[in-house]
Amino acid sequence: MVTNDNYNDMLDEEEDDIIILKSADGEEVEFVEIAGINLNGKFYAILQPVELLEGMDEDEALVFEVVRGADGEDSFNIELDDDIIDAVFTEYNRLLDEAE
């Protein structure tokens, strides 16, 4: 989990982008898509849970690598590598600064 103060500002604009993923125990969890980031030939999604997950603060989000399967369906694999997570958020912040 990585903190970014810009998430709450973005939530109002992104409320239509709900993604439902299943947790390890099979429970459905709704996420708001904050951003999609292309980085080093891979695509990552920054997702924030609609309902706060245990151990998370309101201004935290998760990074998932999005992989297109042979069936054309996307799968979301949580990213655990801190270097990749940091790089995704660095690119996200760069794009936000560029948009301003």
N, C-alpha and C positions, 0 to 999 in steps of 0.2 A: 504494500500500500504506500502510495506517495501522496503527499499533501500538495494541493495547488489552490491558491486563493481565488483563482478565476472561475472555478467550477460553478459556484452559486450564481455568478453573473450569467453564465451560459445556460443554466437550467431552463429558464423561462423560454428561451429561443428553441430549445431542443426537446420539449416535452413530447412531441409526436414520435420521437425516435426511441420507442421502448423495445428492448430485446429481452426475451425470456430465456433463461438458461437453467439447466438442472444442476443442483449441487451434487456433491459426492453421495449424499444419502437419498437422492432422487427428488428432493424438494425443488419446486419451481421458484426461481428468484427473478424479479423484474429489475432491469437496469435501464438507465437513461444513457443514450449514447452521447458522450460529450464531444468526441472528435474521432476521426479516422486519420491515421498517419502512415504515409509510405516512408519506409526507412530501410536502406540497404537491401532493396529488392523484396522486402516483406511488407505486409500490411498489418497494422496494429489498430485496435480500437481501445479508446479510453472510455471506460464504463463506470458509472456511479450507481450503486443500488438505490432503488426507489425507496425502500425501507431500510433504515440503517442496519447493517450487519454487526454482529457481536465483534467488539474490538475495533470498530471503525469510527472515526469522527465524521461529522457532517461534510467537511471540506476535503474528504479523501475519495480517491477513485482507484480503480484497478486497471491494469493494462492486460489486454488479451491479444495474442497473435491470432489473426483470422486466416484460416486455411480453407481454400475451396476444394471440396471433395470431388471424386470422380463422378458422383451423381449430381454435381452442380450446387449442392448445398454447402453453406459456409459452416465451419465449426470454429468455436472460440476456445482457444487453449490459454489458460492463465499463464502470464509471463512471470517467472520467478527470478530471472537474472537481473540483479540490481543495475548492472551497466546498461542493459537494454532498456529497462524501465526509465532510467535517468536520461538516456538518449531520446526516447520517445517524448518525454516531457520537455526536454530542451527544444526539440523540434516543434512541439505544440506551442510553447511560449514564443518561439521565433516567429511562427505563423501568426499568432495573436498580435505581436508587436508590429509585424508587417502590415496587418489589416487595419491598424489604427492610423 
